[in-house]
Amino acid sequence: MKTTAIARIGAHPLDEYLRTDRLPHIWCPGCGLGMILGTVLRAIDKSRLDIDRTTIVSGIGCTGRAAGYVKLDSFHVTHGRALPFATGLKLANPNLKVVVFSGDGDLAAIGGNHLIHAARRNIDMTVICVNNFIYGMTGGQLGPTTPEMGRTTTSRKGNTEKPFNIPYLVGAAGATYVARWTTAHVRQMERTFIEALQKKGFSLVEVISPCPTYYGRMNEQATGLDQMRYYRYNSVVKHFANLADVDISLDGQIIVGKFIDIDRPYLPAPKGENGK
Amino acid sequence: MGKKVGMEVSLAIAEAAKMANTDVVAAYPITPQTHIVERLAELVANGELDAEYIPVESEHSAMSACLGAVATGARTFTATAGQGLELMHEVLYVASAMRLPVIMSVANRALSAPLNVWGDQSDLMAVRDTGWIQIICENGQDAYDNTLCAFRIGEDKRVLLPVMVHVDGFYLTHVIEPIEIPEQDKVNHFLPPFSYPLPLDPDKPLTMGAFAPPILFSEAKKAQEVNLRAAKPIILECWAEFAKIFGRQYKPIEQYRTEGAKILLLTLGSFGETAMAAVDKLRDAGQSVGLLKLRLWRPFPFEELRQTVSGAELLIVVDRALSFGGPGGPAFSEIRSALYSEKKRPRILGFVGGLGGRDLMVAEFEGMVKRALEMKPSGAEQEFEMYGVRE
């Protein structure tokens, strides 16, 4: 942490990374997004990344708002298109460190096609997928990750569709680094973000995050604290778990940890490898 | 008589789709439309509506799923807004060309960038040429009534075209209005069950939307154009029948205090009611001002427009969308073009305002009339202004 920031009375140590004029943010009390954004910024700070070459791209939704709060080059793109936009950025300027910070609805539903293709092509970028099991911004509708029997405003009697297991999906598509934590694992999350930021290739960290306003309230975890307690008592750390087994159910275990860390050729290819 | 209830307009639209006994709803959440489909999902879940609710993964999929549903002969409804309508864009053309009457509410919203979820009609204008029948609503009752009418018009065997019912996002979707909800048996009487003449049926196989080489394509498009224009008398017939049963008469262009008016304002959608108040004030002040409210956007009501403006000296068209680098607001441009061949036509000026949720109040409409009277004829390119913009 930079002492200059800490020394300023009343200032937050991460202020230099935030557009403080845009605060307060719009996230609800009990939402996990503040914690996750703070952790990403600490990880960027500790990784000593050149912030003039670090960009954050996000799509639409509650998580998507993050791009507007960070004092980095940031892009708030159309719904679902954070990954193709980030692909363009990275391939046109391989010197950039590209971080995609978006939600499960944006990345796995409307942008689901891009998620598997970015992983398949192993584009060198870090994706932070905040999963709150629901479309929060529009008022709590069924999403691609809503657990079976999870209640939402468009599945009042409980979801009957099988949700995506995101680590399994991107792992199968070819991602070289995949991890999952919850907002009850801030320290582990920070270490993982630092590792993911250094990884060459497509890295994805799924962060399970509370949405008490919609998901929690409709699924017997009415407050942010209830959801955090659930994560604390039901999370099981299993590094390199069999990804077919890391499905999330309505009231079962949440398997967390680092699941994949492999190396394979990535894009953009390092200089000299493809004749450049 | 039906029951008048205080109801959020989005919920009233959902109620209309429910009372129409919709079979399939496929939708994706987007502000400011979401309450409509959320309510329909709830009605399906609690058994009040026997329908399939498909929570698709994007608007492109929503419209595609709707096409599939209609192709089997199911009564199909969806709703979207702004960016969602744009994501549906390519499928919209397919719906009209394949004569698949999907009924859709559009909660009109600005288009990115910058990201803006509030109301304007940029989305409406961007889908102008998709071949859909398009009705623009002024208030909640209008939205309920015309959602019902949309099913009857679109599914009519002489029409078989998809219909968009436009309601201004937030200005209409999120307000609570007194809305008369009719008895179900009257709705059943007004709206016969949907019977699609050529549904996909394994016993009688057919191919839809197949490839058309240059030798066929123009003929297919001509047929579509003839079909859409021919829908107008059927729309009028539907509105006449609606008036007979429910007592409310809709017209392609509504007139308000136009008797002998020298100056006419023309608005689309929820601007109408604000402009009515402005017209009242101007009339009280002795000015000869009236108001036209354009309800039927496609097929365009050329005759009605020519008749209603024939006595005016000045016509002021207020657009809630901008055609960048073009001749002015899209409605202004179309209206001016529609009147070009008239021997006697008013001078036509355009204003673009109320973008991305910016309010235009009564005083602003009065201001536009004042400003229009000051504007000197200065050649076609300067005949419109963006109103109320900080320079």
Interface residues (C-beta under 8 A of the other chain):
Chain A: I60 H76 T78 H79 G80 A109 I110 G112 Y135 M137 T138 G139 Q141 L142 P144 T153 T154 S155 R156 K157 E161
Chain B: Y28 P29 I30 T31 T34 H35 V37 E38 A41 E42 A45 N46 Y53 P55 E57 S58 Q83 L87 S112 L115
